[in-house]
Amino acid sequence: MQNAFGNTLGLKASQLQRLSNTYRRRLRANEVVSPELARHLTEISRETGRQIGVLLTRKGEVEHVIVGDAHKLLLPDVGRARAGQVRLRGLRLVHTHLRGETLTKDDLTDLALLRLDLVCEIQALDNGLPGAAQVAHLLPENPEGELWRITDYPSVHELDFDFGAEIRALEEQLAGAARARVVGDGEKAILVGLSVGRGRATAESSLAELAELANTAGVQVLESIVQLRREHDPKYLIGKGKLEEIVLKSMQLGADLIVFDKDLSPSQARHIAKETSLKVLDRTQLILDIFAQRAQSAEGKLQVELAQTRYLMPRLTAGTDAGLSRLMGGGVGGRGPGETKLEMDRRRARDRITFLEKKIEALSSSRAVRRKERNRRGIPVVSIVGYTNAGKSTLLNALTRSEVLAEDKLFATLDPTSRRLRFPRDREVIITDTVGFIRDLPKDLVAAFRATLEELEDADLLLHVVDVADPERDEHIAAVDRILESLGLAQTPKLLVFNKADKLAPEAKDGGAKVNDAILTSAITRRGFDDLLEKADALLWSEGATSRASAASGGLPARIG
């Protein structure tokens, strides 16, 4: 005998028997629910004062009988993972309501999250007979953004919903909508931005940059959503209600990833992942993933791993069975509980961080020796810095006729590249391309790449390259200046270079280069290169410059005071 699931405590033996007998009932293929089954459910529901429901298969067989309380049902575990993007689960929920309420938010959430064929609620009248009914089913992606359709019926006897035909048609529509979407090899994501105490425009601008990061990481962006709040939700960041709305949207669009444009605390990441059953990333994780994909040199790979391990460290938490996950340690019989798996994971992470730091320090020492030799030879160093995707590598290639990797993506290159550059007056410099910066650059990443960024400390001149055609140009300049200041480079001589002049509209003229005391260039057309080299020459070999550049120029002082 199959038993009912749920709140059965306190029910009479006769009532439990009637609930078990429900498993024997069968429906025709086109029926949502038969009048006989509806009356059976409403009679027991009114008698017990509890909601009663059944999960039915497409063959019309009863899979589960469920007993709730007066307000709601708790469904059994039918597999919380989704059944697929174009297929429904093959189960429909039919249940009673006792207080005249219509389909609730919980009903509709179960419909979407479990991808049920449909949900039907039946009013249990005071005399135990079935009253009005409501039926809800999911909708394919549509211009109105509606997630489901709800239809009212005056009574179960007038419930003329042809179940078999309607569900087949719905699955065909879902499959058609899925085929119409652009299909990529990468994961499909919904991006989520949060605005607290700032305008929507700022949040949307940051979210647009997150979309570029997602594209660089190989993620297909299905939709971007901005949430306005007075303060952060300590548990779900954007609030539980908004999170549920996003999860429902992800079901409709076929997303398998949610990316937040904010760093999530370890607690928030755990709660959001548990609530959504989707893969969840924050801004830092996305940037770290890009760096992991782009790192080519041994040093770059070590630095990325160090940043990832530091990020992971505070997020190592105990599982549900952590109290039992003990490993024997020490002595013949173990003598004591030993370490928990969590403690072991954390210890291994700390050991790995120490190992990586030593390896990077050794590489940093080797780099320092090379810099010392270069300094001894008295060749000035020019370092190219700037916001990611401002055209730094392209500018280096054009100036030195090199073939350093340059792509129209964020963080296309991570490893520093140095080339010789001859100035018009037969003077040589070492010009170095460095990793691009970005606003809110993860602290762990800055710390891990500090050995690489040490190259900037020996620079006699910084070429701050800016995408002149970017509408966020001023914000990018400010972000780079803040990072340079944090690295102790605020006093290093700097030349502002407004690059990508070829993308300027005719009415933009010089894009504000003159006002900002910048050199307007185009790494594609080589426009402005003469002005750039002349200005750099004047800064490097002007009165008061470094002794190192002085030696290279035959005795002229070299560093700007």
N, C-alpha and C positions, 0 to 999 in steps of 0.2 A: 504494500500500500504506500502510495506517494503522499508525503505530508506537505502541508502548506508552509510557506516561508514567511517569516516576519514576526509581527506582534501577536503571537498566539497565546501568550500567557493569560490565564484566567478564562479561557473559552471552555465551554462544556464539551463533554465527549461527543455528544450528538452534533454539535456545531462543527467540531473538528472532522467528524465523519462526513458530513455534508460537503465540507471544503475538499476533502480527499476525493469524494465522488465526482468533483468537478473535472478531474483529469480524464474521466471517461467520455466527456462530451466532445462532439465533432461539429465543425461548421462546413458549409459549402464553400467552394473556391472564391465565389464572388461576394461573400458576406463579410462585412466588418465584424458584426456580432449578430447573432440570431435573437429574436424576441424572447425565446425560451431561456437562453443563457443570460440575457440581460436581466430577466425577472429573477432567475436563480441568484445572481450576484446582488441585486438590490434588496431582496428579501433577507439574505444573510447579513448584508451591510446594515440594514435598519435594525435588525434583531440584535446585533452585537455592538452597534454604535461605532463601527470602525469602517474605514474605506476598505473595499475588497477589489482586487484586480487580478487579471490573468494576462500572461504573455502567450500569444498564439503564433504558431508557425503558419507559413503560407499554405500548408496542407489542411489547415483548420484544426490542428491538434493543439491541446493545451500543454505548453512547455513548463510553465510555472503558475502556481496559485499563490497570491501575495496578500498578506493581511497588514494593514497599516493602523494608524490611529484615526481620530476623527478629522484630522486636517491633511494628512499626507501619507504616501506610501514610500517605503524604502525598498528599492529594487534589488534583487539578488545580483551577484556578479555574473554578468553575461559576457564579460570580456570588455574592459574599459577601452582597450585599443580599438581604433576605428576599423570598421569592416572593409574599408576601401574608399577611394575618392568618388567612384561612379556607381558603386553598389550599395544598396541598403542592407540592413542586418538580416532581413528575413523574419523579423519578429514584430508584432504589433502589440501595443499595450491597451487594454480595455479595463477601465476601473470606474468605481462609483464615487460620487460626491454626495455628502449628507446635508450641506448647509446652503444649497442653491448657488454655490460658487462656480464660476466658469473654469476653463483650463488655467492652471496656475503657472507661474514662472518656472517652478520646479518641473512641472509636466513638460513644458516646452524645452527646457534645458536638457532633460533626459532624451527627448525626441532628437535633438540636434547632436548631443555628445555621443549618444549610443547609435545614432543613425538608424533609428527605428523606422519601420515602414510607415507607421502612423501612430497617433495617440487618440483614443476615444474616451471621453468621460460621459457618464450617464447619471442623471439626477435620480437619487433614491428618494421617492416620495414618502410621506409619513405612513401611508398604508402599505409600504413595502414594494409598490409597483414601480416600474421604470418610467421616468418622465422624459424631459428634453435631453438631447445629446449634442455634443460638439465633437468634431473631428478635425485634427490638425496633421498636416504632412509637410515635409521639407519642400523647398523650391530650388530649382537650379539658379545659377547666377543671373540676375536681372537688373535692368537700369534703375529700378526703384530701390534696390538694395534690400528687398524683403527676404527674410530667412525662411518663412513658413506661411502657409495659407490655412486659415481657420474657417470652418463652415458650420453653421448652426442648423439643427434639425429639431422640429417641434416635439418629436417622439421617436423612439427606436423603430416604430412601425413605418415611419416615413424616411428612414435612413436609406436612401437610394444610391449610395456610393458604391459603384461597381469595383470592389476591391482589387480583383485580379487584373482587370484591364487598366485601371488607373495606376497601379504600382508598376506594371510593365512599362507604361508610357512614361512615367516619371523617371525610371531608371534609364530609359533611352534618351530623355532630355538631359539628364545629368551626364551621361556618356558623351553626348553631342557637345555640351558646354565644355567638358574637359578636353575634347579633341580640338576645340576652337581656340583654346589658350595656347600661348607660345610655350612650347615644351623645350626645356633646357636640360643639360646634364646635371646641373647643380641642384641644391636644395631650394625649396620655394618658401619665401618668408613674408611675414607681415612686420613692418617696422612701426615701432611705437615711440612717440616723443612725449615728453611731459613739460608743461610750462607752469612754473610756480613763481609768481611774482614778476613775470616778464611777459612781454607781448607775444601774441601768437606768431607774428612775423619772425621773431628771433627763433622760436622753437621750430618753425617750418624750415628756416634756413639751415639749422643744425640737422634737421631730419633729411634734408636734401643731400647734405654731405654724407650722412650715414648711408643713404642709398648708393652714393658713389663708392663708399667703402664696401658695401655688400656686393656691388658689381665687380669690384676688384677681387673679392674673395670667391667669386664664382657663384654667388647666390642670386637667384631670380626673385626680384621684389614684386609681389602681387598687389600690395596696398600699403599706404603709409597713413598712420592715424596719430593725431595730436590730442592729448588730453589736457585740459586746463583745470588746475586745482589750486586751492589756497595754500595747501601744504602737502608734503609727501605722505602717502599711506605707509606706516612703518612695516606693515606686513606684506602688502601687495603693490606698493609703490604708486599705482594708478587707481587703487580702489578695487574691491572685489567685483562690484557691479560692472565696471568698465572692462575688467579682465574677462568676465564671463561673456560679455558682448564680443570681445576680440576673439575668444575661443570659438564662439558660434560662427563668426565670420571666417575663421580659418577653416572650419569644416566645409563651408560653402565654397570657398575658393580653392580648397585643396592644399593649404599651406601645412608644412610640417615643422616650421621654425618661427619663433617670435624673437625679434631682435630689439632690445630697448636702447634708446639713445641716452641712457644714463647708466652709471655703474650701479649694479645691484649689490646690496649687502649679502653676506652668506645666508642670513635668515630669509631675506626676500627671495633670493634665488631658489631656496628649498621650497618655500611656500608656493611660489608661482609655478614651479615645475610640478609639484604635487597636484595643484589645482587644475592644471591645463593638460597634463599627460603629453605635452609637446616638448620639443627641444627648445631650451631658452638660453639666449646669449645676451650679454650686455655689450656696450661700446668697446670696453677694454678687451674682452674676449675676441671680438671681431678683428680689432687691430692686431692683437697677438697672433691670430690665425693667419692674417695677411703676411705678417713678418715671417711666420714659420714657412709659408709657401715661397716667399721671395728670398730668404737667406740662402746664399750660395757658398760663401767661404766657411771654413771650419769655425773661425771666430764668430761669424754672424750666427751660425747655428747654435753655438754655445750660449751666446748672449740671449737669443730668443728662448732657449730652454730655461735659462736662469729666470727670465721674466715670467715665463709660464709657471714655473715651480713656485716662485714667490707669490704669484697670484693665487695658485691652488692651495697653498699652505693653510690660510685661515678658513678655507672652505672644506677642509677635510672634517667630516662629521660622522658621528656614530650612526650605524644603521639601526633598524628596529630590533635586531637581535644582538646588538653590540654587547649586552650584558653576558651573553653566552659565548661570544667569540673570543675565547681565551686560548693562548698557546702556552704549552708547558715550557718552562725555562729554568735551567740551573738544577744541579743535584740529580741523584739517581731517580727519585720519584717526582721531580719537578719542584717540590717544596714551595707551595704558594701558587697563586693564580696566574703568575706570569704577566705578560703584557696583553692588553686588548689589541685587536687588529687596528683600531683607530690610533692607539699610541705608537704601534709599530709603523704605520703609514706616516705619521708625523715625524717620527725619528728618521725614517728613510728620506723623507723630503728635506729635513734639516741637513742630513749628511750629504745629499745630492747638491744642495745649495752651496755648502762649504766647498765641495769638490769643484763645482763649476766656477766659483769665485776664484779659487786658486789657479785653475786653468786659464781663466781670462786675465788674471793678474800676470801670469807668466807671458802671455801673448802681449799684454800691455807693456811689459818690460822690454820685449823684443822690439816693439814699435817705438818705444822711447829711444832705444839705441839707434834705430834708423833715423829718427828725427834729429838726434844729437849729431850724427854724421852729416846730415843735410845742413844743419845749422852751421857746422864747422866750415862747410864749403861756402857759406855766405850767400845762399840763394834765397831771395824773398819768397814767402808763401802767401798765396791768395786762395782763400776758401770760399766756395759758393755755398750759400745757405738760403733758406727760403721755405715757404709753405709747400707741402707736397703737391706735385703736378703743376708747378709754376714754370716748368721747362728748364730746370737746372742741368740735367744730363744732356739735353738737346743743345743747350748753350755751350757746355763743355766740348761736345763733339764739334760744333761749328767753329769754335775758337781754335781748337787744337787739331782739327781734321782727324778726330778719333772715331771709334765705333762702339762707344759705351752703350749698353742697353738703354733705350729710351722709348717709353710707351705712354700713351694717353690714359694712364691709370694712376691711382694714388699709390705711393710707395713702390714705384716700379723698380727702383734700385735701393739696396740697403748698405752694401759694402762701400766704403770710401774708395774713390779712384783718383789717382794723381797723374798728371801729365805735365810736360814742359811746355811753356808758352813763351815765344820770343816777341819782345816788344819792338816797335819801329826803330828805336835807337840802339839796336843790337844788345838789348838787355834781356836776360832770361828770368823767368819766375817759375815756381812750381804752383800749378793751379789744381785744387782739390775739390772734388764733388762729394758732398756728404748726404746722409739720410735726410729726407724731407721732414719738416715739422707739421704739426696739426694742432688745432685747439684741443685743450683737455688731453694732451698726450699723456698716456698712462705713466704714473710715477715709477712703477717697477720697470717699465721699458726704458725710461730715461736713465735709471740707475744701472740697468744691465748694459746699456750702450755707452756708458760714461767713458769707457776705455777708448771707444771709437771717436767719441766727441772730443776727446783730449786733443785730437788733431787741430781743432779750432783754436786751442790755447796758443799755438805757435804761429798763428796766422798774423801776417803784417797788415792784411787788408781783408775785410769780409765783403763779398759781393752779395748783397741781399736781393735775390731775384723775386720779382712779383709778377703775377699774371695780371697785366694792366686791364684786360677785358673782363675780368671776373667782377661781378657786382659786389662781392664780399671782400674786395681788395683791401679796404682800410682795416677791416676786422682781422684779415690774415696778417697784415703788417704788424698790428698790435700783438697778435698771438706769438709771432716769431720774436718780436722784441722782448716779450715777457720770458720766453724760453732762453734767449741769449743772456738776459739779465740773471736768470736763475743759475746759469752756467758760469757766471762771473765774467762775461764777455761784453758787458755794456760799454766799456771804455775802449774796446778795440776799434780802430778806424773802420768805417763802413761806407760803402757806396751803394746807393739804392738804384736798382736796375729794373725798369718797367719793361718786361719782356712780352712777347706775343703781340707786337704792334700790328702784325698782319691781320689780327682778328678785330681790330678797332673799326667801328663804323666811321664813315667820313666826317660826320658831324661831331665826333668825339675829339677831333683834332689830335693833340698829343696825349690825350688821356689824363691830363693833370701832371705830366712829368715835370714841366717847368716849375709849377707851383710847389711840387714836393722835392725840388732840387734833385731829380732823378734823371738817369740816362734812358731814353726810349730806344729799345732794340727789338729786333725780330731774329730769333735763332734760325728761322726758316729762310728768310730772305737776306740775312746778314746786314740788315739795316741797323745803323747806329754803332757798328763795331769800331769804326775809327774814333768816334767820340768816346766810347767806352774805354778803349786802350789809352787814349790820350789822358782821360781823367784819372785812370788807375795809375798811369805812369807818373802823373803829377803828384798823386797822393803818396806813392811809394818812395819816390826819390826827391820829395820836397825837403826844404830846410827843416831839420829837426827829426829826420827819420832814423830808423834803426842802424846801428853800427853794422849789423849783418848785411843789410842791403847796401850800406855804404861801401863795404869791402867789394861787393859785386860790381859797383859802378865806378870803382877807381878812386875812392876816397871821399866821395860826397856823403854828407850825413844822410841818414835814411829814414828814421821813424818819426811819424807825426807825434808831437809832444804830448 
